[in-house]
Amino acid sequence: MKRILICIVFLLFSGIALAEQKRVDVPVGDSPSTGPADAPVTIIEFIDFQ
């Protein structure tokens, strides 16, 4: 049980480290949006209609 907990903690911290490295600013321009413009988090969804 202790090994599983250690693995989970390791994966959590390594995932956080990778997420911080992949942070990118994406200009939204005139794209449709909801919510305040100064929100601390922006979620952008890319959809491919093929």
N, C-alpha and C positions, 0 to 999 in steps of 0.2 A: 504494500500500500504506500509506503514511504517513497519507493522508487517512482511510482506513478505520479505522485504529487510533485516530485522533483522534476520529472519530465514535463508535466503540465506548466510548471512555473518557468522552466527553461524555454519552452515553446512560446509562452506568452511574452516573455521579455525579448526573445529574438524577433517575434512578429512586430512588436512595438518599434524595435530598432529599424527594421526594414521599412515600416510604414513612414517613419520620419524621413527616411532617405528619398522616398518617392513622392514627396510633396511637390505639387506643380500649381502655378497660378494659371488659370484659364480665363481669358476675357469673355464675358457673357454678352457684351454689346447690347443689341436690341432684341435678344432672344426672349421668348416668353418666360415669365417667372412668377412665383408667388412668394409672399413673405417680405420682410424688411430687407432693404438693400445692404444694410450694415450688419447682417446676421453673422455670428462667429463661424458658422459652417455653411458651405455651399455644396449641394449634391448635384452632380451633373450626370445625366443618363445619356449614353450614346446608343442609338438604335439604327440598325441597318435594315432597310426595307428591300429585301430582294426576293 
